[in-house]
Amino acid sequence: MQVIKINNSPYDANAYLVNGTILIDVGMDSGEIISELGKHIALDDLEMIFLTHCHYDHSGGAPGVARATGAKIAVHKNDASLLGNPDASASRLFGKKSPIIVPDILLSGGEKFGELEIIHTPGHTPGGICLYDPISKTLFSGDTVFQDGSFGRTDLYGGNSSELIGSIRKLTLLDVNIMYPGHGEIVVNNANEQIKLSLLMASQF
């Protein structure tokens, strides 16, 4: 699996270009990410945009990228209606208006797209997802878990601490070597231990 991390600012979520055809999260500025994508692929090679959840720092640039590439947008069904809500999408926190995003694919969890499996991980938002490749033991964890035992906040619209703990517990059942989180640094070895630490920290929070 080839993964290229794209991050345009300290406030943006990490976006990940996977195998030249899939983009996991987008960030806020479509112009910046389109420029970055153009350094690595022909834009019309991009086939799918997966949004790990509805928050603006992950999804704000999605409409522009979809228009520029023709890629389809996929998001969990529980977050689809929240994308345009300034409180639910947290766009208000960034002083921005929520973009109009009409997903092409509504996810439920359990779907497979090539190597990637969709895992529903609510708690940070109702429709949060992670994407897992069991062959390469790779996890794209969105804002569910981060490096060093960190985990997603639950004090925003739709957040739920008990659901987040359940979601992290679900991730501890996976065999993960490399973890690509929604913010911060990539965990390159034995991410299982990081996820277990996140579960411990979230349970004590």
Phi and psi in degrees as a GROMACS rama.xvg file:
@    title "Ramachandran Plot"
@    xaxis  label "Phi"
@    yaxis  label "Psi"
@TYPE xy
-100.291  124.839  GLN-2
-127.418  129.053  VAL-3
-118.798  121.881  ILE-4
-85.3572  134.465  LYS-5
-126.229  125.323  ILE-6
-142.473  120.721  ASN-7
-94.602  -16.2376  ASN-8
-164.961  163.737  SER-9
-61.5302  -20.3457  PRO-10
-92.3308  -17.5786  TYR-11
-78.1548  149.722  ASP-12
-70.6085  158.106  ALA-13
-70.0544  135.526  ASN-14
-110.334  145.428  ALA-15
-127.924  121.991  TYR-16
-90.1823  118.817  LEU-17
-112.516  120.717  VAL-18
53.4409  25.0593  ASN-19
72.7175  0.666954  GLY-20
-128.874  -13.3544  THR-21
-124.372  135.294  ILE-22
-117.236  123.445  LEU-23
-103.685  110.448  ILE-24
67.3729  161.5  ASP-25
-128.829  -31.6724  VAL-26
86.0799  -172  GLY-27
-95.7145  -30.1061  MET-28
-107.065  105.717  ASP-29
-64.8102  -36.0712  SER-30
-61.7293  -42.9881  GLY-31
-64.5773  -45.1944  GLU-32
-73.5959  -32.4898  ILE-33
-61.7852  -41.8326  ILE-34
-61.4888  -42.4532  SER-35
-67.8161  -42.5198  GLU-36
-59.5808  -38.6736  LEU-37
-63.8467  -17.5554  GLY-38
-77.8702  -17.4662  LYS-39
-117.315  -29.4955  HIS-40
-142.787  162.796  ILE-41
-72.9496  132.75  ALA-42
-56.8942  -35.7688  LEU-43
-77.1672  2.02464  ASP-44
-78.3122  -20.6949  ASP-45
-72.0485  126.078  LEU-46
-106.802  -32.3717  GLU-47
-144.334  139.848  MET-48
-117.698  115.486  ILE-49
-99.2633  126.317  PHE-50
-100.116  120.716  LEU-51
-70.0904  -21.9285  THR-52
-170.794  -178.457  HIS-53
-84.6911  -7.22014  CYS-54
-64.8658  143.105  HIS-55
-58.9124  -34.9576  TYR-56
-69.6053  -12.3759  ASP-57
-103.941  -28.2133  HIS-58
-117.524  -12.2066  SER-59
-55.9316  -36.4873  GLY-60
-87.6488  1.23111  GLY-61
-60.7303  -44.7212  ALA-62
-60.6535  -42.0542  PRO-63
-65.405  -41.5984  GLY-64
-66.5439  -40.1562  VAL-65
-63.0771  -41.2622  ALA-66
-64.7518  -39.4653  ARG-67
-74.423  -24.7034  ALA-68
-114.38  -22.4332  THR-69
81.4666  6.44546  GLY-70
-70.6822  149.984  ALA-71
-86.0021  148.5  LYS-72
-104.418  128.125  ILE-73
-120.871  135.471  ALA-74
-149.476  154.808  VAL-75
-65.0594  144.156  HIS-76
-60.1527  -28.3714  LYS-77
-76.5921  -15.1939  ASN-78
-105.954  -11.4704  ASP-79
-57.723  -43.9694  ALA-80
-75.8305  -9.81278  SER-81
-92.7247  -12.238  LEU-82
-59.5685  -34.8916  LEU-83
-96.6239  4.70761  GLY-84
-91.6717  119.434  ASN-85
-63.574  -24.4959  PRO-86
-85.5441  -48.0405  ASP-87
-65.0469  -35.3854  ALA-88
-86.4461  -7.77412  SER-89
64.3967  15.4626  ALA-90
-63.9072  -30.2709  SER-91
-60.8915  -34.6465  ARG-92
-64.6084  -25.949  LEU-93
-96.9008  4.84439  PHE-94
68.1531  28.6928  GLY-95
-122  159.37  LYS-96
-89.7599  136.392  LYS-97
-63.837  133.631  SER-98
-74.7269  159.948  PRO-99
-84.5651  114.659  ILE-100
-122.237  118.522  ILE-101
-108.901  101.386  VAL-102
-63.7005  146.134  PRO-103
-86.2393  -28.4586  ASP-104
-132.881  127.081  ILE-105
-101.994  122.389  LEU-106
-94.0057  152.192  LEU-107
-117.064  -19.722  SER-108
102.86  137.56  GLY-109
100.711  -11.7419  GLY-110
-71.022  157.853  GLU-111
-126.35  132.119  LYS-112
-124.003  96.5985  PHE-113
62.7685  -121.838  GLY-114
-78.6885  -18.2744  GLU-115
-93.142  133.2  LEU-116
-105.604  137.758  GLU-117
-91.1216  127.483  ILE-118
-119.882  120.411  ILE-119
-74.5519  121.326  HIS-120
-130.54  74.237  THR-121
-69.9541  165.003  PRO-122
135.992  -53.7823  GLY-123
-71.6641  -44.9818  HIS-124
-138.388  164.857  THR-125
-63.4705  -29.8243  PRO-126
-114.804  30.0345  GLY-127
-63.0875  145.057  GLY-128
-132.968  156.743  ILE-129
-119.803  158.691  CYS-130
-123.387  133.127  LEU-131
-130.96  134.553  TYR-132
-112.69  107.194  ASP-133
-70.7339  -20.2665  PRO-134
-72.2062  -50.1892  ILE-135
-91.147  -1.80381  SER-136
56.6673  48.04  LYS-137
-112.988  135.212  THR-138
-124.921  128.254  LEU-139
-98.8632  108.035  PHE-140
-98.9716  2.8387  SER-141
53.2315  -135.486  GLY-142
-106.166  25.8296  ASP-143
-80.186  -51.8029  THR-144
-138.168  151.729  VAL-145
-127.385  -174.385  PHE-146
-70.2122  160.727  GLN-147
60.6095  31.712  ASP-148
79.0362  8.79015  GLY-149
-76.3289  162.623  SER-150
-152.533  166.724  PHE-151
-69.2635  145.631  GLY-152
-72.8969  153.435  ARG-153
-124.461  13.4013  THR-154
-95.1446  5.51593  ASP-155
-96.4298  173.082  LEU-156
-50.475  125.53  TYR-157
82.1482  0.160972  GLY-158
-72.7398  149.273  GLY-159
-151.405  114.103  ASN-160
-64.1921  -43.0179  SER-161
-67.254  -36.9496  SER-162
-66.6503  -38.4591  GLU-163
-63.515  -43.0901  LEU-164
-60.1139  -43.0275  ILE-165
-61.8283  -37.7603  GLY-166
-67.9927  -42.5555  SER-167
-64.783  -39.5948  ILE-168
-59.8765  -38.3126  ARG-169
-61.8438  -38.6858  LYS-170
-69.687  -27.543  LEU-171
-67.066  -15.555  THR-172
-82.8693  -9.78542  LEU-173
-87.807  157.15  LEU-174
-97.6349  103  ASP-175
-119.828  125.684  VAL-176
-101.85  -44.8516  ASN-177
-116.844  132.405  ILE-178
-123.987  128.556  MET-179
-108.281  99.4888  TYR-180
-84.0515  166.03  PRO-181
-70.0224  -21.1224  GLY-182
-144.119  156.012  HIS-183
84.1273  -158.798  GLY-184
-93.0106  153.559  GLU-185
-73.344  137.513  ILE-186
-94.7278  115.453  VAL-187
-101.058  -9.66722  VAL-188
-143.494  133.225  ASN-189
50.1231  55.3715  ASN-190
-64.5086  -18.8131  ALA-191
-51.6207  -43.3396  ASN-192
-67.2458  -34.9842  GLU-193
-65.2254  -41.3529  GLN-194
-67.0391  -40.6712  ILE-195
-62.9546  -38.3755  LYS-196
-65.4849  -38.8061  LEU-197
-61.3849  -40.4905  SER-198
-63.1237  -44.1011  LEU-199
-61.5332  -46.1064  LEU-200
-66.6576  -41.9251  MET-201
-66.1953  -36.5823  ALA-202
-68.4072  -26.5813  SER-203
-93.5423  -9.72706  GLN-204
